[in-house]
């Protein structure tokens, strides 16, 4: 982000300002003139959707804070107060709660897109790891936010998750009591979770800035996975990417609106409308849907400590992915074997999610163990070995050769050309 | 570091190391209160003692009291329940411990345990499960009439909190 401004506004006042702080240049070069690969498909629109959802969560969250009381005696009642008394309180809370779910839906699609098209490979390792950090912060944020309404599910989610740390040998008990600020989940726990739940989204926003910065240094990946070689391979961000991102965002918001206005409680649990009771555990406790695969991994392993280690390892392994995948070819389009294992992996993750919602008994446990094994084998064995034994298909010489008809026809025709490699 | 060719550490090196060391101690001293404030505070510690009158608890009954924000089960065990707990060979247990070691001598009918499943912290249900003790609804762990784990995934027996009998009918937990 050097200061030399090639962007020259017409207005004299703006020119004066630009010479002192080149904000216009930053916006123009990042979101207007920025060259994007001409073959980006709709899977590439989720970055923009995620930025928008982060903004939605921060705006609705800041407003909800104005009406919420973060104490064990009043938290539950103040949430009901928001629902019944505050003007549009129901809308803001349902937006925030369902917005969290949609945020995770978008981030999972974004991550699977990165996995499929090899977006984590050289030179995008740092970009990918920053993304893993954002994902981890998101999970912490979502968990602590879920605790705030102080219903039965909130309380017992806090209890079960903080108890994960009690698996640590020797220090476990001390660490959990330090996390709770007491001998059990109670008022001090709620208050610190509230503080951190307010802090973490701004930390996420900070890492998002680094994530976007890293993206603009190395450039976007694209469905062919090959590098941009000439101007013919790219189109300017505006209007091409802005229009495509905008359209995808609107479609995504329709989905969000459907949840908010028609089935606002579909993704939550009725037990969370019962005030927290430290002396009684609900008969069936499960986390929110976006944590179910990890919950299944935790329960698949009979040892408490190893189960907790596997849970954290299942996320941490993503950070090492750039070095675990030994193939030089990025996109799955040119990797016939990888593509099959990838889709099995997707099914495996969905399967783990399903099993996480079931009681850990009988066949469910066996299935969870098989899928957990595949989850780790995929990263630790299949990806390293595939790169060595797989014979990739021929990769096109450039993006424009892959997507434009021979003879350099105009852009409009190129956009409609069938994808010969898909 | 200083651009000298001598292998000997110079006075400047000493100053660098000394400055860094003092800085590190200062940073640690600054961070400590920020970490320590999250530990249980004085008001929480003050509530760390609970007294329970045992007189109204009938034989065969389990009552739940709150101690340090956690449930504590006080079970008035029947003769049969005590015999069952004592008849089990230790080799059969997941976390071997004799019933005698889990109750106070002379007060064998009273079992006092923290009512938190040692797996992930749920509250088990009393008089349920195949061992006549407790059953955890979350992940299916079972405990016997001595609060010892008999079925996984829980790794340990229900914890026995520190307690003493102030008299035959008054127990002081904590």
Interface residues (C-beta under 8 A of the other chain):
Chain A: X156 X159 X160 X162 X163 X164 X166 X177 X178 X179 X180 X181 X182 X183 X184 X185 X186 X188 X192 X278 X279 X280 X281 X282 X283 X284 X285 X299 X302 X303 X304 X359 X360 X361
Chain B: X35 X38 X39 X40 X41 X44 X48 X64 X66 X68 X69 X70 X71 X115 X116 X119 X120 X121 X122 X123 X136 X137 X138 X139 X140 X152 X153 X155
